[in-house]
Amino acid sequence: MAKLKITQIKSTIGCKDYQKATIKSLGLRKIRQSAEWEDTPQVRGMIQKVRHLVTVEEVRS
């Protein structure tokens, strides 16, 4: 299964509480911080909720 590299590119200041919680649950705290996750429907749904705050790259292992 492929992995996704998720990088936060914008601040969560002024965002709704559920968006802040989603960023935190993805393991991101600072701008330009990255986290790698397995490509699952659950992770894709989380990315969809905060797509304006993150970039996503597919990583081949």
PDB file of N, H, CA, C and O in Angstrom:
ATOM      1  N   MET A   1       0.848  -1.181   0.000  1.00  0.00           N
ATOM      2  CA  MET A   1       0.000   0.000   0.000  1.00  0.00           C
ATOM      3  C   MET A   1       0.893   1.244   0.000  1.00  0.00           C
ATOM      4  O   MET A   1       1.943   1.261   0.644  1.00  0.00           O
ATOM      5  N   ALA A   2       0.480   2.258  -0.710  1.00  0.00           N
ATOM      6  H   ALA A   2      -0.373   2.244  -1.232  1.00  0.00           H
ATOM      7  CA  ALA A   2       1.254   3.492  -0.814  1.00  0.00           C
ATOM      8  C   ALA A   2       1.143   4.324   0.465  1.00  0.00           C
ATOM      9  O   ALA A   2       0.197   4.202   1.243  1.00  0.00           O
ATOM     10  N   LYS A   3       2.140   5.161   0.639  1.00  0.00           N
ATOM     11  H   LYS A   3       2.909   5.260   0.007  1.00  0.00           H
ATOM     12  CA  LYS A   3       2.124   6.077   1.773  1.00  0.00           C
ATOM     13  C   LYS A   3       1.912   7.490   1.246  1.00  0.00           C
ATOM     14  O   LYS A   3       2.239   7.799   0.100  1.00  0.00           O
ATOM     15  N   LEU A   4       1.364   8.329   2.095  1.00  0.00           N
ATOM     16  H   LEU A   4       1.098   8.077   3.026  1.00  0.00           H
ATOM     17  CA  LEU A   4       1.147   9.734   1.754  1.00  0.00           C
ATOM     18  C   LEU A   4       2.001  10.598   2.665  1.00  0.00           C
ATOM     19  O   LEU A   4       2.054  10.372   3.874  1.00  0.00           O
ATOM     20  N   LYS A   5       2.666  11.580   2.089  1.00  0.00           N
ATOM     21  H   LYS A   5       2.624  11.763   1.107  1.00  0.00           H
ATOM     22  CA  LYS A   5       3.411  12.566   2.868  1.00  0.00           C
ATOM     23  C   LYS A   5       2.548  13.825   2.916  1.00  0.00           C
ATOM     24  O   LYS A   5       2.289  14.452   1.889  1.00  0.00           O
ATOM     25  N   ILE A   6       2.112  14.180   4.109  1.00  0.00           N
ATOM     26  H   ILE A   6       2.323  13.670   4.942  1.00  0.00           H
ATOM     27  CA  ILE A   6       1.213  15.315   4.303  1.00  0.00           C
ATOM     28  C   ILE A   6       2.019  16.430   4.953  1.00  0.00           C
ATOM     29  O   ILE A   6       2.635  16.226   5.999  1.00  0.00           O
ATOM     30  N   THR A   7       2.015  17.610   4.334  1.00  0.00           N
ATOM     31  H   THR A   7       1.514  17.776   3.485  1.00  0.00           H
ATOM     32  CA  THR A   7       2.784  18.751   4.828  1.00  0.00           C
ATOM     33  C   THR A   7       1.843  19.914   5.077  1.00  0.00           C
ATOM     34  O   THR A   7       1.041  20.264   4.212  1.00  0.00           O
ATOM     35  N   GLN A   8       1.935  20.514   6.256  1.00  0.00           N
ATOM     36  H   GLN A   8       2.587  20.229   6.959  1.00  0.00           H
ATOM     37  CA  GLN A   8       1.116  21.683   6.569  1.00  0.00           C
ATOM     38  C   GLN A   8       1.745  22.897   5.914  1.00  0.00           C
ATOM     39  O   GLN A   8       2.938  23.147   6.085  1.00  0.00           O
ATOM     40  N   ILE A   9       0.945  23.665   5.155  1.00  0.00           N
ATOM     41  H   ILE A   9      -0.024  23.461   5.016  1.00  0.00           H
ATOM     42  CA  ILE A   9       1.473  24.831   4.452  1.00  0.00           C
ATOM     43  C   ILE A   9       0.857  26.142   4.943  1.00  0.00           C
ATOM     44  O   ILE A   9       1.375  27.216   4.635  1.00  0.00           O
ATOM     45  N   LYS A  10      -0.218  26.072   5.688  1.00  0.00           N
ATOM     46  H   LYS A  10      -0.638  25.200   5.939  1.00  0.00           H
ATOM     47  CA  LYS A  10      -0.861  27.276   6.210  1.00  0.00           C
ATOM     48  C   LYS A  10      -1.164  27.110   7.685  1.00  0.00           C
ATOM     49  O   LYS A  10      -1.246  25.993   8.197  1.00  0.00           O
ATOM     50  N   SER A  11      -1.330  28.240   8.363  1.00  0.00           N
ATOM     51  H   SER A  11      -1.264  29.147   7.947  1.00  0.00           H
ATOM     52  CA  SER A  11      -1.607  28.251   9.788  1.00  0.00           C
ATOM     53  C   SER A  11      -3.066  27.896  10.064  1.00  0.00           C
ATOM     54  O   SER A  11      -3.938  28.064   9.211  1.00  0.00           O
ATOM     55  N   THR A  12      -3.307  27.404  11.271  1.00  0.00           N
ATOM     56  H   THR A  12      -2.599  27.267  11.964  1.00  0.00           H
ATOM     57  CA  THR A  12      -4.676  27.082  11.675  1.00  0.00           C
ATOM     58  C   THR A  12      -5.336  28.250  12.422  1.00  0.00           C
ATOM     59  O   THR A  12      -6.462  28.123  12.904  1.00  0.00           O
ATOM     60  N   ILE A  13      -4.640  29.373  12.514  1.00  0.00           N
ATOM     61  H   ILE A  13      -3.726  29.475  12.122  1.00  0.00           H
ATOM     62  CA  ILE A  13      -5.228  30.540  13.166  1.00  0.00           C
ATOM     63  C   ILE A  13      -6.458  30.974  12.371  1.00  0.00           C
ATOM     64  O   ILE A  13      -6.379  31.171  11.158  1.00  0.00           O
ATOM     65  N   GLY A  14      -7.574  31.119  13.041  1.00  0.00           N
ATOM     66  H   GLY A  14      -7.639  30.959  14.026  1.00  0.00           H
ATOM     67  CA  GLY A  14      -8.813  31.535  12.385  1.00  0.00           C
ATOM     68  C   GLY A  14      -9.615  30.381  11.806  1.00  0.00           C
ATOM     69  O   GLY A  14     -10.702  30.595  11.271  1.00  0.00           O
ATOM     70  N   CYS A  15      -9.095  29.152  11.904  1.00  0.00           N
ATOM     71  H   CYS A  15      -8.211  28.977  12.339  1.00  0.00           H
ATOM     72  CA  CYS A  15      -9.820  27.987  11.389  1.00  0.00           C
ATOM     73  C   CYS A  15     -10.839  27.504  12.426  1.00  0.00           C
ATOM     74  O   CYS A  15     -10.773  27.852  13.605  1.00  0.00           O
ATOM     75  N   LYS A  16     -11.756  26.713  11.956  1.00  0.00           N
ATOM     76  H   LYS A  16     -11.810  26.430  10.998  1.00  0.00           H
ATOM     77  CA  LYS A  16     -12.753  26.142  12.849  1.00  0.00           C
ATOM     78  C   LYS A  16     -12.104  25.084  13.734  1.00  0.00           C
ATOM     79  O   LYS A  16     -11.054  24.536  13.399  1.00  0.00           O
ATOM     80  N   ASP A  17     -12.739  24.807  14.859  1.00  0.00           N
ATOM     81  H   ASP A  17     -13.592  25.252  15.131  1.00  0.00           H
ATOM     82  CA  ASP A  17     -12.180  23.875  15.841  1.00  0.00           C
ATOM     83  C   ASP A  17     -11.979  22.475  15.265  1.00  0.00           C
ATOM     84  O   ASP A  17     -10.987  21.817  15.579  1.00  0.00           O
ATOM     85  N   TYR A  18     -12.908  22.010  14.425  1.00  0.00           N
ATOM     86  H   TYR A  18     -13.714  22.544  14.170  1.00  0.00           H
ATOM     87  CA  TYR A  18     -12.755  20.661  13.885  1.00  0.00           C
ATOM     88  C   TYR A  18     -11.578  20.574  12.924  1.00  0.00           C
ATOM     89  O   TYR A  18     -10.962  19.515  12.797  1.00  0.00           O
ATOM     90  N   GLN A  19     -11.254  21.690  12.237  1.00  0.00           N
ATOM     91  H   GLN A  19     -11.754  22.550  12.341  1.00  0.00           H
ATOM     92  CA  GLN A  19     -10.098  21.695  11.346  1.00  0.00           C
ATOM     93  C   GLN A  19      -8.801  21.668  12.149  1.00  0.00           C
ATOM     94  O   GLN A  19      -7.852  20.984  11.765  1.00  0.00           O
ATOM     95  N   LYS A  20      -8.751  22.405  13.258  1.00  0.00           N
ATOM     96  H   LYS A  20      -9.522  22.960  13.570  1.00  0.00           H
ATOM     97  CA  LYS A  20      -7.580  22.378  14.134  1.00  0.00           C
ATOM     98  C   LYS A  20      -7.375  20.976  14.700  1.00  0.00           C
ATOM     99  O   LYS A  20      -6.244  20.495  14.783  1.00  0.00           O
ATOM    100  N   ALA A  21      -8.462  20.326  15.088  1.00  0.00           N
ATOM    101  H   ALA A  21      -9.380  20.716  15.021  1.00  0.00           H
ATOM    102  CA  ALA A  21      -8.377  18.977  15.639  1.00  0.00           C
ATOM    103  C   ALA A  21      -7.905  17.973  14.584  1.00  0.00           C
ATOM    104  O   ALA A  21      -7.159  17.044  14.897  1.00  0.00           O
ATOM    105  N   THR A  22      -8.336  18.160  13.348  1.00  0.00           N
ATOM    106  H   THR A  22      -8.941  18.915  13.095  1.00  0.00           H
ATOM    107  CA  THR A  22      -7.919  17.273  12.270  1.00  0.00           C
ATOM    108  C   THR A  22      -6.428  17.412  11.998  1.00  0.00           C
ATOM    109  O   THR A  22      -5.731  16.412  11.830  1.00  0.00           O
ATOM    110  N   ILE A  23      -5.938  18.640  11.954  1.00  0.00           N
ATOM    111  H   ILE A  23      -6.505  19.453  12.090  1.00  0.00           H
ATOM    112  CA  ILE A  23      -4.502  18.880  11.756  1.00  0.00           C
ATOM    113  C   ILE A  23      -3.706  18.227  12.886  1.00  0.00           C
ATOM    114  O   ILE A  23      -2.677  17.596  12.645  1.00  0.00           O
ATOM    115  N   LYS A  24      -4.182  18.382  14.102  1.00  0.00           N
ATOM    116  H   LYS A  24      -5.017  18.895  14.297  1.00  0.00           H
ATOM    117  CA  LYS A  24      -3.491  17.793  15.252  1.00  0.00           C
ATOM    118  C   LYS A  24      -3.497  16.271  15.176  1.00  0.00           C
ATOM    119  O   LYS A  24      -2.489  15.634  15.482  1.00  0.00           O
ATOM    120  N   SER A  25      -4.620  15.680  14.771  1.00  0.00           N
ATOM    121  H   SER A  25      -5.439  16.197  14.522  1.00  0.00           H
ATOM    122  CA  SER A  25      -4.706  14.229  14.698  1.00  0.00           C
ATOM    123  C   SER A  25      -3.867  13.660  13.552  1.00  0.00           C
ATOM    124  O   SER A  25      -3.509  12.483  13.576  1.00  0.00           O
ATOM    125  N   LEU A  26      -3.554  14.478  12.558  1.00  0.00           N
ATOM    126  H   LEU A  26      -3.845  15.435  12.539  1.00  0.00           H
ATOM    127  CA  LEU A  26      -2.642  14.059  11.496  1.00  0.00           C
ATOM    128  C   LEU A  26      -1.186  14.138  11.943  1.00  0.00           C
ATOM    129  O   LEU A  26      -0.290  13.714  11.214  1.00  0.00           O
ATOM    130  N   GLY A  27      -0.947  14.675  13.132  1.00  0.00           N
ATOM    131  H   GLY A  27      -1.675  15.019  13.724  1.00  0.00           H
ATOM    132  CA  GLY A  27       0.410  14.746  13.666  1.00  0.00           C
ATOM    133  C   GLY A  27       1.161  15.987  13.263  1.00  0.00           C
ATOM    134  O   GLY A  27       2.392  16.011  13.297  1.00  0.00           O
ATOM    135  N   LEU A  28       0.427  17.030  12.875  1.00  0.00           N
ATOM    136  H   LEU A  28      -0.572  17.010  12.848  1.00  0.00           H
ATOM    137  CA  LEU A  28       1.059  18.274  12.424  1.00  0.00           C
ATOM    138  C   LEU A  28       0.868  19.361  13.470  1.00  0.00           C
ATOM    139  O   LEU A  28      -0.214  19.518  14.035  1.00  0.00           O
ATOM    140  N   ARG A  29       1.946  20.112  13.718  1.00  0.00           N
ATOM    141  H   ARG A  29       2.825  19.984  13.259  1.00  0.00           H
ATOM    142  CA  ARG A  29       1.868  21.189  14.706  1.00  0.00           C
ATOM    143  C   ARG A  29       2.353  22.520  14.156  1.00  0.00           C
ATOM    144  O   ARG A  29       1.881  23.576  14.577  1.00  0.00           O
ATOM    145  N   LYS A  30       3.295  22.477  13.215  1.00  0.00           N
ATOM    146  H   LYS A  30       3.679  21.619  12.873  1.00  0.00           H
ATOM    147  CA  LYS A  30       3.906  23.700  12.703  1.00  0.00           C
ATOM    148  C   LYS A  30       3.804  23.738  11.183  1.00  0.00           C
ATOM    149  O   LYS A  30       3.621  22.710  10.530  1.00  0.00           O
ATOM    150  N   ILE A  31       3.924  24.933  10.639  1.00  0.00           N
ATOM    151  H   ILE A  31       4.072  25.768  11.169  1.00  0.00           H
ATOM    152  CA  ILE A  31       3.953  25.090   9.195  1.00  0.00           C
ATOM    153  C   ILE A  31       5.237  24.446   8.667  1.00  0.00           C
ATOM    154  O   ILE A  31       6.297  24.568   9.281  1.00  0.00           O
ATOM    155  N   ARG A  32       5.137  23.770   7.541  1.00  0.00           N
ATOM    156  H   ARG A  32       4.276  23.671   7.042  1.00  0.00           H
ATOM    157  CA  ARG A  32       6.196  23.019   6.871  1.00  0.00           C
ATOM    158  C   ARG A  32       6.590  21.734   7.596  1.00  0.00           C
ATOM    159  O   ARG A  32       7.595  21.116   7.247  1.00  0.00           O
ATOM    160  N   GLN A  33       5.820  21.327   8.592  1.00  0.00           N
ATOM    161  H   GLN A  33       5.004  21.829   8.876  1.00  0.00           H
ATOM    162  CA  GLN A  33       6.050  20.035   9.232  1.00  0.00           C
ATOM    163  C   GLN A  33       5.328  18.966   8.417  1.00  0.00           C
ATOM    164  O   GLN A  33       4.235  19.203   7.904  1.00  0.00           O
ATOM    165  N   SER A  34       5.943  17.787   8.299  1.00  0.00           N
ATOM    166  H   SER A  34       6.832  17.595   8.715  1.00  0.00           H
ATOM    167  CA  SER A  34       5.372  16.708   7.496  1.00  0.00           C
ATOM    168  C   SER A  34       5.124  15.478   8.351  1.00  0.00           C
ATOM    169  O   SER A  34       5.753  15.277   9.390  1.00  0.00           O
ATOM    170  N   ALA A  35       4.190  14.662   7.885  1.00  0.00           N
ATOM    171  H   ALA A  35       3.679  14.825   7.041  1.00  0.00           H
ATOM    172  CA  ALA A  35       3.900  13.378   8.513  1.00  0.00           C
ATOM    173  C   ALA A  35       3.574  12.391   7.398  1.00  0.00           C
ATOM    174  O   ALA A  35       2.997  12.763   6.376  1.00  0.00           O
ATOM    175  N   GLU A  36       3.948  11.134   7.605  1.00  0.00           N
ATOM    176  H   GLU A  36       4.416  10.833   8.435  1.00  0.00           H
ATOM    177  CA  GLU A  36       3.649  10.095   6.623  1.00  0.00           C
ATOM    178  C   GLU A  36       2.575   9.171   7.170  1.00  0.00           C
ATOM    179  O   GLU A  36       2.633   8.737   8.321  1.00  0.00           O
ATOM    180  N   TRP A  37       1.595   8.879   6.326  1.00  0.00           N
ATOM    181  H   TRP A  37       1.549   9.232   5.391  1.00  0.00           H
ATOM    182  CA  TRP A  37       0.471   8.021   6.689  1.00  0.00           C
ATOM    183  C   TRP A  37       0.218   7.029   5.569  1.00  0.00           C
ATOM    184  O   TRP A  37       0.511   7.301   4.405  1.00  0.00           O
ATOM    185  N   GLU A  38      -0.328   5.878   5.931  1.00  0.00           N
ATOM    186  H   GLU A  38      -0.565   5.657   6.877  1.00  0.00           H
ATOM    187  CA  GLU A  38      -0.788   4.922   4.931  1.00  0.00           C
ATOM    188  C   GLU A  38      -1.983   5.534   4.194  1.00  0.00           C
ATOM    189  O   GLU A  38      -2.769   6.283   4.774  1.00  0.00           O
ATOM    190  N   ASP A  39      -2.102   5.208   2.926  1.00  0.00           N
ATOM    191  H   ASP A  39      -1.464   4.600   2.454  1.00  0.00           H
ATOM    192  CA  ASP A  39      -3.196   5.728   2.110  1.00  0.00           C
ATOM    193  C   ASP A  39      -4.456   4.904   2.371  1.00  0.00           C
ATOM    194  O   ASP A  39      -4.659   3.852   1.766  1.00  0.00           O
ATOM    195  N   THR A  40      -5.299   5.398   3.282  1.00  0.00           N
ATOM    196  H   THR A  40      -5.134   6.253   3.774  1.00  0.00           H
ATOM    197  CA  THR A  40      -6.557   4.727   3.611  1.00  0.00           C
ATOM    198  C   THR A  40      -7.707   5.699   3.395  1.00  0.00           C
ATOM    199  O   THR A  40      -7.482   6.908   3.336  1.00  0.00           O
ATOM    200  N   PRO A  41      -8.925   5.206   3.276  1.00  0.00           N
ATOM    201  CA  PRO A  41     -10.074   6.104   3.111  1.00  0.00           C
ATOM    202  C   PRO A  41     -10.248   7.070   4.289  1.00  0.00           C
ATOM    203  O   PRO A  41     -10.692   8.203   4.103  1.00  0.00           O
ATOM    204  N   GLN A  42      -9.898   6.621   5.500  1.00  0.00           N
ATOM    205  H   GLN A  42      -9.537   5.701   5.651  1.00  0.00           H
ATOM    206  CA  GLN A  42     -10.029   7.474   6.676  1.00  0.00           C
ATOM    207  C   GLN A  42      -9.069   8.667   6.592  1.00  0.00           C
ATOM    208  O   GLN A  42      -9.456   9.800   6.877  1.00  0.00           O
ATOM    209  N   VAL A  43      -7.841   8.410   6.206  1.00  0.00           N
ATOM    210  H   VAL A  43      -7.527   7.489   5.975  1.00  0.00           H
ATOM    211  CA  VAL A  43      -6.847   9.488   6.082  1.00  0.00           C
ATOM    212  C   VAL A  43      -7.224  10.410   4.934  1.00  0.00           C
ATOM    213  O   VAL A  43      -7.078  11.627   5.052  1.00  0.00           O
ATOM    214  N   ARG A  44      -7.705   9.859   3.829  1.00  0.00           N
ATOM    215  H   ARG A  44      -7.824   8.871   3.734  1.00  0.00           H
ATOM    216  CA  ARG A  44      -8.143  10.692   2.700  1.00  0.00           C
ATOM    217  C   ARG A  44      -9.282  11.626   3.119  1.00  0.00           C
ATOM    218  O   ARG A  44      -9.329  12.776   2.681  1.00  0.00           O
ATOM    219  N   GLY A  45     -10.189  11.146   3.955  1.00  0.00           N
ATOM    220  H   GLY A  45     -10.151  10.212   4.310  1.00  0.00           H
ATOM    221  CA  GLY A  45     -11.283  11.980   4.448  1.00  0.00           C
ATOM    222  C   GLY A  45     -10.784  13.111   5.321  1.00  0.00           C
ATOM    223  O   GLY A  45     -11.288  14.232   5.243  1.00  0.00           O
ATOM    224  N   MET A  46      -9.781  12.821   6.164  1.00  0.00           N
ATOM    225  H   MET A  46      -9.371  11.912   6.228  1.00  0.00           H
ATOM    226  CA  MET A  46      -9.197  13.866   7.008  1.00  0.00           C
ATOM    227  C   MET A  46      -8.507  14.924   6.149  1.00  0.00           C
ATOM    228  O   MET A  46      -8.616  16.120   6.416  1.00  0.00           O
ATOM    229  N   ILE A  47      -7.796  14.470   5.117  1.00  0.00           N
ATOM    230  H   ILE A  47      -7.707  13.498   4.901  1.00  0.00           H
ATOM    231  CA  ILE A  47      -7.116  15.401   4.212  1.00  0.00           C
ATOM    232  C   ILE A  47      -8.143  16.282   3.503  1.00  0.00           C
ATOM    233  O   ILE A  47      -7.920  17.479   3.326  1.00  0.00           O
ATOM    234  N   GLN A  48      -9.252  15.697   3.102  1.00  0.00           N
ATOM    235  H   GLN A  48      -9.433  14.724   3.245  1.00  0.00           H
ATOM    236  CA  GLN A  48     -10.299  16.451   2.395  1.00  0.00           C
ATOM    237  C   GLN A  48     -10.836  17.601   3.247  1.00  0.00           C
ATOM    238  O   GLN A  48     -11.149  18.668   2.718  1.00  0.00           O
ATOM    239  N   LYS A  49     -10.946  17.392   4.559  1.00  0.00           N
ATOM    240  H   LYS A  49     -10.692  16.525   4.989  1.00  0.00           H
ATOM    241  CA  LYS A  49     -11.468  18.427   5.453  1.00  0.00           C
ATOM    242  C   LYS A  49     -10.519  19.612   5.606  1.00  0.00           C
ATOM    243  O   LYS A  49     -10.962  20.727   5.882  1.00  0.00           O
ATOM    244  N   VAL A  50      -9.217  19.383   5.428  1.00  0.00           N
ATOM    245  H   VAL A  50      -8.857  18.477   5.204  1.00  0.00           H
ATOM    246  CA  VAL A  50      -8.238  20.459   5.625  1.00  0.00           C
ATOM    247  C   VAL A  50      -7.380  20.652   4.371  1.00  0.00           C
ATOM    248  O   VAL A  50      -6.215  21.038   4.469  1.00  0.00           O
ATOM    249  N   ARG A  51      -7.947  20.387   3.209  1.00  0.00           N
ATOM    250  H   ARG A  51      -8.893  20.073   3.129  1.00  0.00           H
ATOM    251  CA  ARG A  51      -7.178  20.424   1.966  1.00  0.00           C
ATOM    252  C   ARG A  51      -6.583  21.798   1.664  1.00  0.00           C
ATOM    253  O   ARG A  51      -5.600  21.892   0.929  1.00  0.00           O
ATOM    254  N   HIS A  52      -7.161  22.862   2.217  1.00  0.00           N
ATOM    255  H   HIS A  52      -7.960  22.786   2.814  1.00  0.00           H
ATOM    256  CA  HIS A  52      -6.639  24.211   1.989  1.00  0.00           C
ATOM    257  C   HIS A  52      -5.454  24.528   2.900  1.00  0.00           C
ATOM    258  O   HIS A  52      -4.803  25.557   2.723  1.00  0.00           O
ATOM    259  N   LEU A  53      -5.167  23.666   3.865  1.00  0.00           N
ATOM    260  H   LEU A  53      -5.696  22.830   4.009  1.00  0.00           H
ATOM    261  CA  LEU A  53      -4.074  23.882   4.815  1.00  0.00           C
ATOM    262  C   LEU A  53      -2.874  22.973   4.573  1.00  0.00           C
ATOM    263  O   LEU A  53      -1.810  23.199   5.149  1.00  0.00           O
ATOM    264  N   VAL A  54      -3.021  21.957   3.737  1.00  0.00           N
ATOM    265  H   VAL A  54      -3.885  21.773   3.269  1.00  0.00           H
ATOM    266  CA  VAL A  54      -1.957  20.962   3.565  1.00  0.00           C
ATOM    267  C   VAL A  54      -1.684  20.686   2.087  1.00  0.00           C
ATOM    268  O   VAL A  54      -2.493  20.994   1.211  1.00  0.00           O
ATOM    269  N   THR A  55      -0.516  20.096   1.844  1.00  0.00           N
ATOM    270  H   THR A  55       0.141  19.846   2.555  1.00  0.00           H
ATOM    271  CA  THR A  55      -0.215  19.504   0.531  1.00  0.00           C
ATOM    272  C   THR A  55       0.017  18.023   0.754  1.00  0.00           C
ATOM    273  O   THR A  55       0.436  17.602   1.832  1.00  0.00           O
ATOM    274  N   VAL A  56      -0.258  17.241  -0.271  1.00  0.00           N
ATOM    275  H   VAL A  56      -0.598  17.583  -1.147  1.00  0.00           H
ATOM    276  CA  VAL A  56      -0.154  15.786  -0.163  1.00  0.00           C
ATOM    277  C   VAL A  56       0.695  15.272  -1.328  1.00  0.00           C
ATOM    278  O   VAL A  56       0.482  15.637  -2.484  1.00  0.00           O
ATOM    279  N   GLU A  57       1.665  14.411  -0.990  1.00  0.00           N
ATOM    280  H   GLU A  57       1.838  14.114  -0.051  1.00  0.00           H
ATOM    281  CA  GLU A  57       2.488  13.751  -1.991  1.00  0.00           C
ATOM    282  C   GLU A  57       2.430  12.255  -1.754  1.00  0.00           C
ATOM    283  O   GLU A  57       2.352  11.801  -0.613  1.00  0.00           O
ATOM    284  N   GLU A  58       2.467  11.494  -2.831  1.00  0.00           N
ATOM    285  H   GLU A  58       2.530  11.863  -3.758  1.00  0.00           H
ATOM    286  CA  GLU A  58       2.507  10.044  -2.682  1.00  0.00           C
ATOM    287  C   GLU A  58       3.962   9.612  -2.615  1.00  0.00           C
ATOM    288  O   GLU A  58       4.779  10.020  -3.440  1.00  0.00           O
ATOM    289  N   VAL A  59       4.282   8.782  -1.624  1.00  0.00           N
ATOM    290  H   VAL A  59       3.618   8.451  -0.954  1.00  0.00           H
ATOM    291  CA  VAL A  59       5.646   8.321  -1.416  1.00  0.00           C
ATOM    292  C   VAL A  59       5.699   6.836  -1.745  1.00  0.00           C
ATOM    293  O   VAL A  59       4.920   6.042  -1.219  1.00  0.00           O
ATOM    294  N   ARG A  60       6.611   6.480  -2.606  1.00  0.00           N
ATOM    295  H   ARG A  60       7.244   7.125  -3.034  1.00  0.00           H
ATOM    296  CA  ARG A  60       6.803   5.060  -2.956  1.00  0.00           C
ATOM    297  C   ARG A  60       7.822   4.470  -1.995  1.00  0.00           C
ATOM    298  O   ARG A  60       8.918   5.010  -1.840  1.00  0.00           O
ATOM    299  N   SER A  61       7.467   3.361  -1.347  1.00  0.00           N
ATOM    300  H   SER A  61       6.577   2.922  -1.473  1.00  0.00           H
ATOM    301  CA  SER A  61       8.428   2.755  -0.421  1.00  0.00           C
ATOM    302  C   SER A  61       9.105   1.540  -0.999  1.00  0.00           C
ATOM    303  O   SER A  61       9.940   0.924  -0.336  1.00  0.00           O
TER     304      SER A  61
END
